Amino acid sequence: MTRRNWIPITAAALAAVLVAGGIAVAAVHPWTSSAPDAGGAATPTSTTPPDGTRSAAQLRTDFLDRYVRDGRVVRTDQGGDTVSEGQAYGLLIAYAAGDRERFGEIWSWTKRHLLTDDLLLAWRWTTDGGVADEQSASDADLDAARALVLAGSAWDVDRYTTAGKTMAAAVLDHETATTDLGRILLPGPWADSEPYRYDASYASPAAYRVLAKATGDERWTELERGSSAVTAAVLDETDLPSDWSQVHADGSVDPMPATGSDTRVLYGYDAMRMPLRYAEACSAADRSLAASIAPTLRRTTQLAAQLDLGGTAVTGDRSALAYTARAAAEQAAGSTGAATKDLERADRTAATTPTYYGDAWAALGATMLTSDVLGGCATAAGGAS
């Protein structure tokens, strides 16, 4: 597998201006534009909102009905391709829905088309050429392993358990690195050189615990601790987490821009997943990381799909994920009423501006914050009603 090339930036060369109070961060572009993106930016199609707020169960059903075709999760608003992240979301949503048939179809398609020789998932597949990018994205691998282990245990299906544990071992072997802050999750095997590229929203304390319990591998506990330490370091730098950062071997962290020609450092389609990942954590310290960004996100009721690291909108685009993310931060902060209102806003946004990515996170967010079916602890910690 060919590793992606990117250009690390030393502290001396880092051209970043971190200004509290709402000024965007500018920085030198650190890597090529070929890395996997969050898949969030798309041209939405407005529809009539549903009558009343949909339940988490209805959001799950609607996502599966709208986007899953014969086991393939289709990015209908982005050219009809499929990415490993989408397959993993489909597995989690189908498992939470108790839909064994569609779970089996999604995993069968994923195994047949995306599973690579290193037992991880190729990132992108298209109808006209099959696998278009064979390099893996660790968030998808982690979510898929989590879903498989949960399904195998709950439904007593050994082949799911075995597949999940095998993929989990591959994540540890190929997609982690050690720093002075501990073991961290790399975005993929292609990012294995120091300073390490890091996305705080890939880390999932709940998934780490699910896989630690299933495998008995102590590296999952190391990964939980290291990821939390690095995510805390990310938040020490700015009010909101950046989509991407780079982590040095000594544990120091630099906020960085995403891929492509945009050199701004933003809280956007990637970073907005971070509060959701940490709000469902079983550790109070981890949940406090999600809660820490709530004050910044409360500055305006209406949220844009991308903010600078001080909380100011940099686009007029809307995404359900923005509200789901704030709901997670509010829930972690103990503001369950505010969390419930933001889940309602997320539902309205998903209904009137449907996108594959926004709809996935409307379903996953509502599931993570209102139940513990995915192995998290949001309900035990006082989740949204």
Secondary structure, DSSP 4 states (H G I P E B T S, - for coil): -PPPPB----TTT-----BTTTBPEE----B-TTS------------PPPSSPPPHHHHHHHHHHHHEETTEE-BGGGTSBEEHHHHHHHHHHHHHHT-HHHHHHHHHHHHHHTB-TTSSB-SEEETTTEEEE----HHHHHHHHHHHHHHHHHHT-HHHHHHHHHHHHHHHHHSEEEETTEEEE-SSGGG-SSSEEE-TTT--HHHHHHHHHHH--THHHHHHHHHHHHHHHHHHHSSS--SEEEE-TTS-EEEE--SSS--EEEE-TTGGGHHHHHHT-SSHHHHHHHHTTHHHHTT-SS--S-EETTS-B--S---HHHHHHHHHHHHHTT-HHHHHHHHHHHHHHHHHS--HHHHHHHHHHHHHHH--TTS--TTTT----
